[in-house]
Amino acid sequence: MAMTKPALLLAIAPFLPLSAPAAPPGAMIRTRVSVPDALKQGTFSTDRYLNIPPGFRISLFALVSGARFMAVAPNGDILVSQPGSGQVTLLRSATNGGVPQSFTFASGLQAPHDMVFYTTGGTTYLYITEKNQINRYRYVSGDTAAHDRQVIIKNLPNSSTPELRGAYAHELKNIALGSDGHLYVSIGSSCNVCADDTVSDPVRGAIYQYNADGTGGRLFARGLRNAEGVRFLPGTNTLWVAVNNRDQLPYPFQDATGNYGQLFWGYVDNHPPDLFTAVRDGGNYGWPFCDSNPDQGFDRMPFDPDFDTNRDAHVDCGKMDVPSKGIQAHSAPLGLLFLHDTSFAQVYREGAVILLHGSWDRSHKTGYKMAYFPWNSSTQLPGGQIDFITGWLDDASQNAWGRPVAAVVDRAPSTSWPIRRPPCPRPAVSPCYRRNRSDRFTAQA
């Protein structure tokens, strides 16, 4: 897996007071990305523009080769995984708002990907996934290098697993730790669509639950082709995932169109949708036998039997768990971040963001954006998607200069941020956020 492209970290933060409209505004202001002189190279040797909501600024925070997922340390440092180079980089914000210090936090790893901090029994650990195992390291505030490594889960399926003969489409691992004291591990499918993964040991296209120390593993949920974003809704024990769904789906209906079993853009472009769904213990979300149908909207979508694996409907799709929400097919959702327990702008705080990496197999590209989902506190379900940041893809030319991956909201003191907000106006007529806190997210370019 080669991931050698330079990647960038951007920072976005409000600089004007934001009121609370019925629906928070989305990306509508074309804005030049502010770039420190030291980082004006490569992609940023020329001006770049992104579309962001009104009242925000956006700037380049750092350049990290092959950046993927991120985690914020308790002291505000930012860790960035680099699967292609087998390392994790730690970034420490400069007190003068300049380019952050960079440290190699861990190296010699096999495709490190997701990272989560977790405290238990008075000890704080950093969990780091590799393609073949889950590690945890003791963490002390201010650490710039990993230490006291424990390999708590071994022998996870990957491209070296004999039965897969060197081919594993989704071997990067994602994790979450819940308030229930359990560790949840997403094991992606080995393929686009195949029944073999449903009978493998462990099951692929599934989520497993372990104790926080890696013991007691068991199957938690299945039918999730490639759950990349794996996070708990703050204040609950409900696990949510963002799922990359299958590609190249033949038309499954024997109807007057005469398209039965055919691959054509008019159907493939929009089927099946990617997913944003809550996951229950024992749930089965359809893959590879049942595909959500978004034709009547992205909420509580019905299933169609999959043409390749279930055209005779021998697997009963009526027994599957209906996903909570769909996302435009082929958007490739990766990082998932709930904003509820963060310091982000108040009008967006009751919601979630998902980074849409972008399509490769659609007649007209989609994704390449940061999507925001307002949260319904009564139903505990996401509302309709709002595009929060766009502009990595030029729609007219279909050329992209970046592919968003993941997002975090920082915790560090106000003096450390590269984005400065002016003082609140007097009098302040709506909430005003004085601390220079910002949202940072990675995008490969």
Stockholm file with secondary structure:
# STOCKHOLM 1.0

chainA/1-445         MAMTKPALLLAIAPFLPLSAPAAPPGAMIRTRVSVPDALKQGTFSTDRYLNIPPGFRISLFALVSGARFMAVAPNGDILVSQPGSGQVTLLRSATNGGVPQSFTFASGLQAPHDMVFYTTGGTTYLYITEKNQINRYRYVSGDTAAHDRQVIIKNLPNSSTPELRGAYAHELKNIALGSDGHLYVSIGSSCNVCADDTVSDPVRGAIYQYNADGTGGRLFARGLRNAEGVRFLPGTNTLWVAVNNRDQLPYPFQDATGNYGQLFWGYVDNHPPDLFTAVRDGGNYGWPFCDSNPDQGFDRMPFDPDFDTNRDAHVDCGKMDVPSKGIQAHSAPLGLLFLHDTSFAQVYREGAVILLHGSWDRSHKTGYKMAYFPWNSSTQLPGGQIDFITGWLDDASQNAWGRPVAAVVDRAPSTSWPIRRPPCPRPAVSPCYRRNRSDRFTAQA
#=GR chainA/1-445 SS CCCCSCEEEEEEEECSCCCCCSSCCCSCEEEECBCCGGGCSGGGGSCCEEEECTTEEEEEEEECTTCCCEEECTTSCEEEEEGGGTEEEEEECCTTSSSCEEEEEECSCSSCCCEEEEEETTEEEEEEECSSCEEEEEECTTCCSCEEEEEEECCCCCTTSGGGTTCCTTCCCEEEECTTSEEEEEECCSSSSCSGGGSSSSCSSEEEEEETTSCSCEEEEECCTTEEEEEECTTSSCEEEEECCCCSCCCCCCSTTCCTTCCCHHHHTTCSCEEEEEECTTCBCCTTTEEECCTTCSBSCCEEECHHHHTTCCSCGGGSCCCSEEECTTCCEEEEEECTTSCSCHHHHSEEEEEECCCSSSSSCCCCEEEEEEEETTTTEECCCEEEEBCSEETTTTEESCEEEEEEECCSCGGGCSCCCCCCCSSCCSCCCCSCCCEEEEEEC
#=GC SS_cons         CCCCSCEEEEEEEECSCCCCCSSCCCSCEEEECBCCGGGCSGGGGSCCEEEECTTEEEEEEEECTTCCCEEECTTSCEEEEEGGGTEEEEEECCTTSSSCEEEEEECSCSSCCCEEEEEETTEEEEEEECSSCEEEEEECTTCCSCEEEEEEECCCCCTTSGGGTTCCTTCCCEEEECTTSEEEEEECCSSSSCSGGGSSSSCSSEEEEEETTSCSCEEEEECCTTEEEEEECTTSSCEEEEECCCCSCCCCCCSTTCCTTCCCHHHHTTCSCEEEEEECTTCBCCTTTEEECCTTCSBSCCEEECHHHHTTCCSCGGGSCCCSEEECTTCCEEEEEECTTSCSCHHHHSEEEEEECCCSSSSSCCCCEEEEEEEETTTTEECCCEEEEBCSEETTTTEESCEEEEEEECCSCGGGCSCCCCCCCSSCCSCCCCSCCCEEEEEEC
//
